[in-house]
Amino acid sequence: MLADFIFTLPGLILIIVSGNLMAIQAGYSMSGFNWLTLSLILFSLTGILCCRYCCPYA
């Protein structure tokens, strides 16, 4: 469980932050509901579900 917080969580934060920065730099709109915000919502949802159902068994 501790390894998840030390290694996995910073990696996930880096993926989200760098993805947002690259999308902004490429000129994609981050406001409103579009494919980019939907993908971030689904990515977050899978992370929450993984933490809720998979991590207790690790």
The first five atom37 places (N, CA, C, CB, O) and aatype in JSON, in Angstrom:
{
  "aatype": [12, 10, 0, 3, 13, 9, 13, 16, 10, 14, 7, 10, 9, 10, 9, 9, 19, 15, 7, 2, 10, 12, 0, 9, 5, 0, 7, 18, 15, 12, 15, 7, 13, 2, 17, 10, 16, 10, 15, 10, 9, 10, 13, 15, 10, 16, 7, 9, 10, 4, 4, 1, 18, 4, 4, 14, 18, 0],
  "atom_mask": [
    [1, 1, 1, 1, 1],
    [1, 1, 1, 1, 1],
    [1, 1, 1, 1, 1],
    [1, 1, 1, 1, 1],
    [1, 1, 1, 1, 1],
    [1, 1, 1, 1, 1],
    [1, 1, 1, 1, 1],
    [1, 1, 1, 1, 1],
    [1, 1, 1, 1, 1],
    [1, 1, 1, 1, 1],
    [1, 1, 1, 0, 1],
    [1, 1, 1, 1, 1],
    [1, 1, 1, 1, 1],
    [1, 1, 1, 1, 1],
    [1, 1, 1, 1, 1],
    [1, 1, 1, 1, 1],
    [1, 1, 1, 1, 1],
    [1, 1, 1, 1, 1],
    [1, 1, 1, 0, 1],
    [1, 1, 1, 1, 1],
    [1, 1, 1, 1, 1],
    [1, 1, 1, 1, 1],
    [1, 1, 1, 1, 1],
    [1, 1, 1, 1, 1],
    [1, 1, 1, 1, 1],
    [1, 1, 1, 1, 1],
    [1, 1, 1, 0, 1],
    [1, 1, 1, 1, 1],
    [1, 1, 1, 1, 1],
    [1, 1, 1, 1, 1],
    [1, 1, 1, 1, 1],
    [1, 1, 1, 0, 1],
    [1, 1, 1, 1, 1],
    [1, 1, 1, 1, 1],
    [1, 1, 1, 1, 1],
    [1, 1, 1, 1, 1],
    [1, 1, 1, 1, 1],
    [1, 1, 1, 1, 1],
    [1, 1, 1, 1, 1],
    [1, 1, 1, 1, 1],
    [1, 1, 1, 1, 1],
    [1, 1, 1, 1, 1],
    [1, 1, 1, 1, 1],
    [1, 1, 1, 1, 1],
    [1, 1, 1, 1, 1],
    [1, 1, 1, 1, 1],
    [1, 1, 1, 0, 1],
    [1, 1, 1, 1, 1],
    [1, 1, 1, 1, 1],
    [1, 1, 1, 1, 1],
    [1, 1, 1, 1, 1],
    [1, 1, 1, 1, 1],
    [1, 1, 1, 1, 1],
    [1, 1, 1, 1, 1],
    [1, 1, 1, 1, 1],
    [1, 1, 1, 1, 1],
    [1, 1, 1, 1, 1],
    [1, 1, 1, 1, 1]
  ],
  "atom_positions": [
    [[0.83, -1.19, 0.0], [0.0, 0.0, 0.0], [0.87, 1.26, 0.0], [-0.94, 0.0, 1.21], [0.56, 2.23, -0.69]],
    [[1.94, 1.23, 0.75], [2.83, 2.38, 0.81], [3.52, 2.61, -0.54], [3.88, 2.19, 1.91], [3.73, 3.75, -0.96]],
    [[3.87, 1.52, -1.22], [4.51, 1.64, -2.53], [3.58, 2.3, -3.54], [4.95, 0.27, -3.04], [4.03, 3.02, -4.43]],
    [[2.28, 2.05, -3.42], [1.31, 2.69, -4.32], [1.35, 4.2, -4.16], [-0.1, 2.17, -4.05], [1.3, 4.94, -5.15]],
    [[1.44, 4.67, -2.92], [1.48, 6.1, -2.69], [2.82, 6.72, -3.08], [1.18, 6.4, -1.24], [2.87, 7.88, -3.49]],
    [[3.89, 5.96, -2.95], [5.21, 6.51, -3.25], [5.49, 6.52, -4.75], [6.28, 5.7, -2.55], [6.05, 7.5, -5.26]],
    [[5.1, 5.47, -5.46], [5.47, 5.35, -6.87], [4.3, 5.61, -7.83], [6.02, 3.98, -7.14], [4.47, 6.33, -8.81]],
    [[3.15, 5.05, -7.56], [2.04, 5.14, -8.51], [1.37, 6.5, -8.5], [1.03, 4.08, -8.2], [1.12, 7.06, -9.56]],
    [[1.08, 7.04, -7.34], [0.37, 8.31, -7.24], [1.13, 9.47, -7.9], [0.11, 8.64, -5.8], [0.51, 10.23, -8.65]],
    [[2.44, 9.64, -7.65], [3.13, 10.72, -8.37], [3.14, 10.52, -9.89], [4.57, 10.84, -7.87], [3.09, 11.49, -10.64]],
    [[3.21, 9.27, -10.33], [3.16, 9.01, -11.77], [1.83, 9.39, -12.38], [0.0, 0.0, 0.0], [1.78, 9.94, -13.48]],
    [[0.75, 9.11, -11.68], [-0.58, 9.48, -12.17], [-0.75, 11.0, -12.2], [-1.67, 8.85, -11.3], [-1.32, 11.54, -13.14]],
    [[-0.26, 11.66, -11.18], [-0.34, 13.13, -11.16], [0.48, 13.71, -12.31], [0.17, 13.69, -9.8], [0.05, 14.66, -12.95]],
    [[1.65, 13.14, -12.57], [2.48, 13.61, -13.67], [1.8, 13.4, -15.02], [3.83, 12.9, -13.66], [1.88, 14.26, -15.89]],
    [[1.12, 12.28, -15.2], [0.39, 12.02, -16.44], [-0.71, 13.06, -16.65], [-0.22, 10.6, -16.42], [-0.85, 13.6, -17.74]],
    [[-1.48, 13.33, -15.6], [-2.59, 14.28, -15.73], [-2.08, 15.7, -15.98], [-3.46, 14.26, -14.47], [-2.59, 16.39, -16.87]],
    [[-1.1, 16.13, -15.22], [-0.59, 17.5, -15.36], [0.09, 17.7, -16.71], [0.39, 17.84, -14.22], [-0.16, 18.69, -17.39]],
    [[0.95, 16.77, -17.1], [1.65, 16.92, -18.38], [0.68, 16.83, -19.56], [2.75, 15.86, -18.52], [0.85, 17.53, -20.56]],
    [[-0.34, 15.98, -19.44], [-1.34, 15.89, -20.51], [-2.12, 17.18, -20.66], [0.0, 0.0, 0.0], [-2.37, 17.63, -21.78]],
    [[-2.49, 17.78, -19.53], [-3.2, 19.07, -19.6], [-2.31, 20.16, -20.19], [-3.68, 19.49, -18.22], [-2.76, 20.95, -21.01]],
    [[-1.06, 20.2, -19.77], [-0.14, 21.22, -20.3], [0.08, 21.05, -21.8], [1.2, 21.17, -19.57], [0.12, 22.04, -22.53]],
    [[0.23, 19.82, -22.26], [0.42, 19.59, -23.7], [-0.83, 19.94, -24.49], [0.82, 18.15, -23.95], [-0.73, 20.46, -25.6]],
    [[-2.0, 19.65, -23.94], [-3.24, 19.99, -24.64], [-3.41, 21.49, -24.74], [-4.45, 19.37, -23.91], [-3.84, 22.0, -25.78]],
    [[-3.08, 22.21, -23.68], [-3.17, 23.68, -23.71], [-2.17, 24.25, -24.7], [-2.93, 24.27, -22.31], [-2.48, 25.17, -25.46]],
    [[-0.95, 23.69, -24.69], [0.08, 24.17, -25.62], [-0.3, 23.89, -27.08], [1.43, 23.51, -25.29], [0.05, 24.66, -27.97]],
    [[-1.02, 22.8, -27.31], [-1.45, 22.47, -28.68], [-2.67, 23.27, -29.12], [-1.75, 20.99, -28.78], [-3.05, 23.23, -30.29]],
    [[-3.28, 23.99, -28.19], [-4.4, 24.85, -28.55], [-5.77, 24.24, -28.33], [0.0, 0.0, 0.0], [-6.77, 24.8, -28.78]],
    [[-5.84, 23.11, -27.64], [-7.14, 22.51, -27.35], [-7.82, 23.27, -26.22], [-6.99, 21.01, -26.97], [-7.17, 23.76, -25.3]],
    [[-9.12, 23.36, -26.31], [-9.89, 24.06, -25.29], [-10.09, 23.15, -24.09], [-11.24, 24.54, -25.85], [-10.52, 22.0, -24.24]],
    [[-9.79, 23.66, -22.9], [-9.99, 22.88, -21.69], [-11.29, 23.28, -20.99], [-8.81, 23.07, -20.74], [-11.62, 22.73, -19.93]],
    [[-12.04, 24.2, -21.56], [-13.3, 24.61, -20.97], [-14.45, 23.92, -21.7], [-13.47, 26.15, -21.03], [-14.34, 23.6, -22.88]],
    [[-15.51, 23.69, -20.98], [-16.65, 23.03, -21.58], [-16.49, 21.52, -21.57], [0.0, 0.0, 0.0], [-15.48, 21.0, -21.09]],
    [[-17.48, 20.85, -22.1], [-17.47, 19.39, -22.13], [-17.11, 18.94, -23.54], [-18.85, 18.8, -21.7], [-17.89, 19.12, -24.47]],
    [[-15.94, 18.37, -23.69], [-15.5, 17.85, -24.97], [-14.81, 16.51, -24.75], [-14.55, 18.86, -25.68], [-14.84, 15.97, -23.65]],
    [[-14.19, 15.97, -25.78], [-13.56, 14.66, -25.67], [-12.42, 14.66, -24.67], [-13.07, 14.2, -27.02], [-12.14, 13.64, -24.05]],
    [[-11.76, 15.79, -24.52], [-10.62, 15.86, -23.61], [-11.07, 15.83, -22.15], [-9.8, 17.13, -23.88], [-10.49, 15.12, -21.33]],
    [[-12.1, 16.59, -21.83], [-12.6, 16.56, -20.45], [-13.26, 15.21, -20.15], [-13.61, 17.7, -20.22], [-13.17, 14.73, -19.02]],
    [[-13.91, 14.6, -21.13], [-14.49, 13.28, -20.93], [-13.4, 12.25, -20.64], [-15.31, 12.85, -22.17], [-13.57, 11.4, -19.76]],
    [[-12.28, 12.32, -21.35], [-11.2, 11.37, -21.1], [-10.59, 11.57, -19.72], [-10.11, 11.51, -22.17], [-10.22, 10.59, -19.07]],
    [[-10.49, 12.82, -19.26], [-9.98, 13.06, -17.91], [-10.95, 12.55, -16.85], [-9.72, 14.57, -17.7], [-10.52, 12.01, -15.83]],
    [[-12.25, 12.7, -17.08], [-13.25, 12.19, -16.15], [-13.18, 10.66, -16.08], [-14.66, 12.65, -16.56], [-13.22, 10.08, -15.0]],
    [[-13.08, 10.01, -17.23], [-13.02, 8.55, -17.25], [-11.72, 8.03, -16.64], [-13.16, 8.04, -18.68], [-11.72, 7.01, -15.96]],
    [[-10.62, 8.73, -16.87], [-9.33, 8.36, -16.27], [-9.41, 8.46, -14.75], [-8.19, 9.27, -16.81], [-8.92, 7.58, -14.04]],
    [[-10.04, 9.52, -14.25], [-10.22, 9.68, -12.81], [-11.13, 8.6, -12.24], [-10.79, 11.06, -12.51], [-10.87, 8.07, -11.16]],
    [[-12.19, 8.29, -12.97], [-13.12, 7.26, -12.52], [-12.44, 5.9, -12.41], [-14.31, 7.18, -13.46], [-12.66, 5.17, -11.44]],
    [[-11.63, 5.55, -13.39], [-10.93, 4.27, -13.32], [-9.94, 4.25, -12.16], [-10.21, 3.98, -14.63], [-9.76, 3.21, -11.53]],
    [[-9.3, 5.38, -11.87], [-8.4, 5.45, -10.72], [-9.14, 5.26, -9.41], [0.0, 0.0, 0.0], [-8.66, 4.57, -8.51]],
    [[-10.3, 5.89, -9.29], [-11.1, 5.74, -8.07], [-11.57, 4.31, -7.91], [-12.31, 6.7, -8.1], [-11.51, 3.75, -6.81]],
    [[-12.04, 3.7, -8.99], [-12.51, 2.32, -8.91], [-11.36, 1.36, -8.59], [-13.17, 1.9, -10.22], [-11.54, 0.41, -7.83]],
    [[-10.21, 1.62, -9.15], [-9.04, 0.78, -8.87], [-8.67, 0.87, -7.4], [-7.85, 1.18, -9.75], [-8.4, -0.14, -6.76]],
    [[-8.64, 2.08, -6.87], [-8.3, 2.26, -5.45], [-9.35, 1.62, -4.56], [-8.17, 3.75, -5.12], [-9.02, 1.07, -3.5]],
    [[-10.57, 1.69, -4.97], [-11.66, 1.15, -4.12], [-11.71, -0.37, -4.14], [-13.01, 1.71, -4.58], [-11.91, -0.99, -3.09]],
    [[-11.52, -0.98, -5.32], [-11.73, -2.43, -5.42], [-10.47, -3.25, -5.56], [-12.59, -2.71, -6.56], [-10.46, -4.41, -5.15]],
    [[-9.4, -2.7, -6.12], [-8.19, -3.49, -6.34], [-7.14, -3.32, -5.25], [-7.59, -3.13, -7.65], [-6.5, -4.3, -4.85]],
    [[-6.96, -2.13, -4.76], [-5.9, -1.88, -3.77], [-6.08, -2.64, -2.46], [-5.85, -0.42, -3.48], [-5.08, -3.05, -1.88]],
    [[-7.29, -2.85, -1.97], [-7.4, -3.63, -0.72], [-6.88, -5.06, -0.86], [-8.84, -3.67, -0.26], [-6.5, -5.67, 0.14]],
    [[-6.85, -5.61, -2.07], [-6.37, -6.97, -2.28], [-4.88, -7.03, -2.6], [-7.16, -7.61, -3.38], [-4.31, -8.12, -2.66]],
    [[-4.25, -5.89, -2.79], [-2.82, -5.88, -3.14], [-1.96, -6.09, -1.92], [-2.43, -4.57, -3.81], [-0.73, -6.11, -2.03]]
  ]
}
